[in-house]
Amino acid sequence: TYPDFAEMWESKTWEFAPENGETMPEAYDRIWDTVNKIVKENEGKTIAIVSHGFVIRSYFCRILYNDINNL
């Protein structure tokens, strides 16, 4: 349906952003900042953060490798 988007996703995944969306590096940084903000705001408490796979993989990638290229 969207051949231009499909081509961009295949050839330049890190630069691809859906319409009104963000690139993977932008999401990677936003996820990191958001989770850390939640943790700081709830210091000493038990918290649960529920999300989908990309967000979880992104956060753990940052913890383990500090490099989005290992995602």
TORPA-4810 file (N, C-alpha, C, O; in nm, 3 decimals):
<nodes>
NODE_1_0.081_-0.120_0.000_0.000_0.000_0.000_0.085_0.126_0.000_0.050_0.225_-0.064_T
NODE_2_0.198_0.124_0.071_0.286_0.241_0.082_0.428_0.203_0.040_0.514_0.184_0.126_Y
NODE_3_0.454_0.193_-0.088_0.586_0.146_-0.133_0.702_0.236_-0.090_0.812_0.186_-0.064_P
NODE_4_0.680_0.366_-0.082_0.788_0.456_-0.038_0.827_0.428_0.107_0.945_0.425_0.141_D
NODE_5_0.727_0.408_0.192_0.754_0.377_0.331_0.824_0.241_0.344_0.918_0.226_0.422_F
NODE_6_0.778_0.144_0.267_0.838_0.011_0.271_0.984_0.016_0.229_1.069_-0.049_0.290_A
NODE_7_1.015_0.092_0.125_1.152_0.106_0.078_1.239_0.172_0.184_1.351_0.126_0.210_E
NODE_8_1.190_0.277_0.245_1.265_0.347_0.350_1.289_0.253_0.469_1.399_0.249_0.523_M
NODE_9_1.186_0.177_0.509_1.199_0.083_0.621_1.307_-0.021_0.590_1.386_-0.056_0.678_W
NODE_10_1.310_-0.069_0.468_1.407_-0.171_0.430_1.549_-0.116_0.414_1.645_-0.184_0.450_E
NODE_11_1.562_0.004_0.362_1.695_0.055_0.330_1.756_0.145_0.437_1.878_0.148_0.453_S
NODE_12_1.674_0.216_0.511_1.724_0.311_0.612_1.638_0.302_0.737_1.574_0.400_0.778_K
NODE_13_1.637_0.184_0.798_1.549_0.159_0.912_1.564_0.264_1.021_1.464_0.310_1.077_T
NODE_14_1.688_0.303_1.052_1.712_0.397_1.163_1.659_0.537_1.133_1.631_0.614_1.224_W
NODE_15_1.647_0.570_1.004_1.599_0.703_0.965_1.449_0.705_0.938_1.389_0.812_0.927_E
NODE_16_1.389_0.587_0.927_1.247_0.579_0.894_1.163_0.635_1.008_1.187_0.606_1.125_F
NODE_17_1.064_0.714_0.972_0.965_0.762_1.069_0.829_0.761_0.999_0.813_0.822_0.894_A
NODE_18_0.732_0.693_1.057_0.599_0.698_0.997_0.544_0.840_1.004_0.593_0.922_1.081_P
NODE_19_0.445_0.868_0.924_0.386_1.001_0.923_0.346_1.041_1.065_0.278_0.967_1.135_E
NODE_20_0.390_1.159_1.107_0.366_1.212_1.242_0.430_1.126_1.350_0.390_1.132_1.467_N
NODE_21_0.530_1.047_1.312_0.597_0.960_1.408_0.740_1.002_1.433_0.782_1.111_1.393_G
NODE_22_0.814_0.915_1.499_0.953_0.945_1.531_1.043_0.835_1.476_0.999_0.723_1.450_E
NODE_23_1.171_0.869_1.461_1.268_0.770_1.416_1.301_0.676_1.532_1.266_0.703_1.647_T
NODE_24_1.367_0.566_1.501_1.406_0.473_1.607_1.500_0.540_1.709_1.480_0.521_1.829_M
NODE_25_1.601_0.616_1.666_1.685_0.683_1.766_1.606_0.781_1.854_1.634_0.794_1.973_P
NODE_26_1.508_0.849_1.797_1.426_0.940_1.878_1.345_0.862_1.980_1.335_0.902_2.096_E
NODE_27_1.287_0.751_1.938_1.210_0.667_2.031_1.302_0.610_2.138_1.266_0.607_2.256_A
NODE_28_1.419_0.565_2.100_1.519_0.509_2.192_1.550_0.608_2.303_1.552_0.570_2.421_Y
NODE_29_1.574_0.732_2.268_1.603_0.835_2.368_1.480_0.868_2.453_1.492_0.885_2.574_D
NODE_30_1.364_0.876_2.392_1.241_0.908_2.466_1.208_0.799_2.567_1.169_0.828_2.679_R
NODE_31_1.224_0.673_2.527_1.197_0.561_2.617_1.291_0.568_2.737_1.246_0.555_2.851_I
NODE_32_1.419_0.587_2.712_1.519_0.596_2.819_1.483_0.707_2.918_1.481_0.685_3.039_W
NODE_33_1.455_0.825_2.866_1.423_0.940_2.951_1.295_0.917_3.031_1.289_0.950_3.149_D
NODE_34_1.194_0.860_2.968_1.065_0.839_3.033_1.075_0.737_3.146_1.025_0.761_3.256_T
NODE_35_1.137_0.624_3.120_1.149_0.521_3.224_1.231_0.575_3.341_1.195_0.554_3.456_V
NODE_36_1.340_0.642_3.313_1.423_0.697_3.421_1.347_0.802_3.502_1.366_0.811_3.623_N
NODE_37_1.263_0.881_3.437_1.181_0.980_3.509_1.084_0.909_3.603_1.068_0.949_3.718_K
NODE_38_1.019_0.805_3.554_0.925_0.729_3.638_0.997_0.669_3.758_0.946_0.673_3.870_I
NODE_39_1.114_0.613_3.735_1.191_0.553_3.843_1.229_0.659_3.948_1.212_0.635_4.067_V
NODE_40_1.279_0.773_3.904_1.317_0.880_3.997_1.198_0.932_4.077_1.211_0.961_4.196_K
NODE_41_1.083_0.943_4.012_0.963_0.995_4.079_0.906_0.895_4.180_0.822_0.932_4.262_E
NODE_42_0.950_0.771_4.174_0.896_0.667_4.261_1.005_0.595_4.340_0.995_0.476_4.367_N
NODE_43_1.107_0.670_4.375_1.220_0.612_4.449_1.171_0.545_4.577_1.091_0.601_4.651_E
NODE_44_1.221_0.424_4.600_1.184_0.349_4.720_1.053_0.272_4.707_1.015_0.199_4.799_G
NODE_45_0.986_0.287_4.594_0.860_0.217_4.572_0.881_0.103_4.473_0.977_0.102_4.397_K
NODE_46_0.790_0.009_4.477_0.788_-0.095_4.376_0.698_-0.046_4.264_0.584_-0.007_4.287_T
NODE_47_0.750_-0.048_4.142_0.671_-0.001_4.028_0.669_-0.110_3.920_0.755_-0.197_3.917_I
NODE_48_0.571_-0.103_3.835_0.564_-0.191_3.718_0.538_-0.103_3.597_0.448_-0.018_3.597_A
NODE_49_0.616_-0.124_3.495_0.598_-0.052_3.370_0.566_-0.157_3.265_0.642_-0.251_3.244_I
NODE_50_0.453_-0.141_3.200_0.408_-0.238_3.101_0.411_-0.173_2.963_0.365_-0.061_2.945_V
NODE_51_0.465_-0.246_2.868_0.475_-0.191_2.734_0.484_-0.305_2.634_0.465_-0.421_2.669_S
NODE_52_0.513_-0.271_2.508_0.531_-0.371_2.404_0.679_-0.400_2.384_0.765_-0.334_2.442_H
NODE_53_0.707_-0.499_2.302_0.842_-0.551_2.286_0.948_-0.452_2.247_1.058_-0.456_2.302_G
NODE_54_0.919_-0.362_2.152_1.022_-0.268_2.109_1.069_-0.181_2.225_1.189_-0.158_2.241_F
NODE_55_0.977_-0.134_2.305_1.013_-0.048_2.418_1.099_-0.125_2.518_1.200_-0.073_2.566_V
NODE_56_1.060_-0.245_2.549_1.135_-0.327_2.644_1.274_-0.358_2.590_1.373_-0.343_2.661_I
NODE_57_1.282_-0.402_2.464_1.413_-0.431_2.403_1.500_-0.307_2.396_1.621_-0.314_2.419_R
NODE_58_1.440_-0.194_2.365_1.514_-0.069_2.356_1.576_-0.032_2.490_1.694_0.004_2.498_S
NODE_59_1.498_-0.042_2.595_1.547_-0.006_2.729_1.661_-0.100_2.772_1.764_-0.054_2.820_Y
NODE_60_1.641_-0.231_2.754_1.745_-0.324_2.793_1.870_-0.310_2.706_1.981_-0.330_2.754_F
NODE_61_1.853_-0.278_2.581_1.967_-0.253_2.493_2.050_-0.137_2.547_2.173_-0.142_2.546_C
NODE_62_1.981_-0.033_2.593_2.052_0.084_2.647_2.126_0.048_2.774_2.239_0.092_2.795_R
NODE_63_2.064_-0.033_2.860_2.128_-0.075_2.985_2.250_-0.162_2.957_2.357_-0.140_3.013_I
NODE_64_2.234_-0.260_2.869_2.340_-0.357_2.845_2.453_-0.305_2.756_2.569_-0.335_2.781_L
NODE_65_2.419_-0.226_2.653_2.518_-0.188_2.553_2.536_-0.038_2.535_2.636_0.005_2.478_Y
NODE_66_2.441_0.041_2.581_2.440_0.186_2.561_2.461_0.222_2.415_2.531_0.318_2.383_N
NODE_67_2.400_0.144_2.327_2.418_0.166_2.184_2.300_0.110_2.107_2.276_-0.011_2.109_D
NODE_68_2.225_0.195_2.041_2.107_0.152_1.967_2.141_0.054_1.855_2.056_-0.023_1.813_I
NODE_69_2.263_0.056_1.808_2.302_-0.035_1.699_2.299_-0.181_1.741_2.303_-0.269_1.655_N
NODE_70_2.292_-0.209_1.870_2.282_-0.346_1.919_2.138_-0.390_1.938_2.112_-0.500_1.987_N
NODE_71_2.045_-0.307_1.900_1.903_-0.338_1.921_1.860_-0.458_1.841_1.744_-0.498_1.847_L
</nodes>
